[in-house]
Amino acid sequence: MASTKYQDHLKDGIYVSPINGKTFVSLRSFSAHLRNMSTPNSAPRFNEVSCIFCHHLTQNTNIKKHTDNCYLNPINKKSCDVCSTPINNFRTSKTCSYSCANTKFRTGPNNPNWKEDNYQSTCFHYHEKKCIVCDERLIVAVHHLDENHENNVPSNLMPLCPTHHSYWHSAHKHLIEQQVLDYAADWKLKNPAVK
């Protein structure tokens, strides 16, 4: 039973704590609150402690579980495969966010909508989307180096702007031919694992 000092609160059936102003409906919860909060540190299990790794405030009873499972704990530290930031859910995740997961699992050949015969997707997955002659980025076409449209391997696909693509298929081919062939040879040297 609460002390006589607080008897006036018992009339309404609503109990207001003089310590922190919390409202209680049952006398039992109000009495427990008074016992636990009447003196500082009388209920050490409710004290909040800061995690030594991430500085998150956690109750004293949960701090060991939190530090054992904290994603900044060196034992648990795992980096995102895409951007190398620490992963919060280190047990199941390989990436730190939906954005990185989409980048890792939903681009290029990992995308369920990827089609091997789509030469434009293949080209822009392996080559930057800009003309290799003039660095045009707004409108970029794909040129088949051996002029076989069935051969869609990345080393055969060259990004060219429409103007320079027209140059290749005209009498002005000699103006850009060496630059395109040099790019193709350089790309093959930098990417030996890709055909």
Buried (B, 14 or more C-beta within 10 A) or exposed (E): EBEEEBEEBBEEEEBBBEEEEEEBEEBEEBBEBBEEBEEEEEBEEEEEBEBEBBEBEBEEEEBEEBBEEBBBBEEBEBBBBBEEEBBBEBEEBBBBBEEBBBBBBEEBEEEEEBEEEEBBBBBBBBBEBBBBBEEBEEEBBBBBBEEEEEBBBBBBBBBBBEBBBEBBEEEEEEEBEEEBEEBBEEBEEEEEEEE
